[in-house]
Amino acid sequence: MLILEMVRVALSAIWANKLRSFLTILGNVVAITSIITLVSLIQGITDEVRTVILSEIGADAFRVARRGIIMSEDDLERTRGNPRITLADADAVRRFATSAVAVLAEGERNAEVSYREHVLDSVEIQGVTEDFGRFPTFNAEMGRLMTPTEVRRRRNVAVLGWDTADKLFPAVDPIGRRIKIRGVPFRVVGVSRPQGSMFGMSQDEFAIIPLGAFQRLFGSRSSLSLRVRPRDPDEVQAVIDETTVALRIERRLKATEDDNFGILTSDTALGLFNQATTGIFAVLVGVVSLALVVAGIVIMNIMLMAVSERTREIGLRKALGARRQDILHQMLAESVALSLLGGMVGTGLGAAAALALDRFAPVPATVHPWSVILAITLTAVVGLFFGLYPAARAAALDPIDALGRSD
């Protein structure tokens, strides 16, 4: 039997029993809607986290902080006494890390920022040293970045995040205006390119100022962090080793003593996040597999019922010359068509749910083509596997016995 003819007959059989067909595909609809929605959420969150990590650290850079990644209470207790990161540490890295092209020391605090009657209560203030311009994560959409001279001389100048500028200056050009950070005047020289939001929280509410001006505002006792950029992206590990040696020498650590600082790369951060999402994927696979098995069992039972109802029809076809493989292929076509129909409906509903969440909820969701292809393939396999037994029973019917049965 031709493939197109098999598909036409299969769709006709599905249409002839609309309610039964709907109840049959319901399991697939629920399973595939769930998998598309959840995979889209996980992918959306993963893409968002990757973007934020790369913007915070850089694809070809790494951070040095007072503590590394805390994985347990033991890690927290062991690093509790770590000394703070200082400008002396930054100078040591500059001296010893010969493969590094830039070493940036930076501090972060939240403070009130205002312009006339417009007041923002908690804006992230970033104090940076003069190497900040060598990192591509710092940019200016309007105006310019601070000059090395302005940073070195601790001038009261600032580059604002996009949302900070938009809220303080809703109707005027911010360049050249004077804002107040913690009551101290700063001249705006630039506005950064918008980065968007993550989980409903803006990534553009910040102000960048020279580290010297930052320490005048907040004091110099809080720990800094270092951002180090290799001269060649392929030399990241070499620069990490040089930085480790530099800091151990600066801090006079003995060979038997552990590092009392932490180093974080974008690959490390992404690897930890991927480990977390791998567990979520494993649970998702288990739940969806169970749902698909239940849906497959329903399809198998419905197809067995269909074989019983259409015994005389099958016997007549075989009497008219239909071969066993023709009957087998026809029943498999109906089973796969039922399963695929549920998969397509579920894919559409899942994609719609993901897009609705992405638009109206504070969580990102991204529908990737591979997840759609995977969902459709899974439903086809379920229909083929669970339809095989009913199809084999139909193909094995003796035409004489089948014709002799009453409906």
Buried (B, 14 or more C-beta within 10 A) or exposed (E): BEEEEBBEBBBEBBEEBEEBBBEBBBBBBBBBBBBBBBBBBBBBBBBBBBBBBBBBBBBBBBBBBBBBEEEEEEBEEBBEEBEBBBBEBBBBBBEBBEBBBBBBBBBBBEBBBBBEEEEBEEBBBBBBBBBBBBBEBBBBEBBEBBBBEBBBEBBBBBBBBBBBBBBBBEEEEBBEBEBBBBEEEBBBBBBBEBBEBBEEEBBBBBBBBBBBBBBBBBEBEBBBBBBBBBBEEEBBEBBBEBBBBBBBEBBEBEEEEEBBBBBBBBEBBBEEBEEEBEEEBEEBEEBBEEBBBBBBEBBBEBBBBBBEEBBBBBBBBBEEEBEEEBBBBBBBBBBBBBBBBBBBBBBBBBBBBBBEBBEEEEBBBBBBEEBBEBBBEBBBBBBBBBBBBBBBBBBEBEBEEBBEEEE
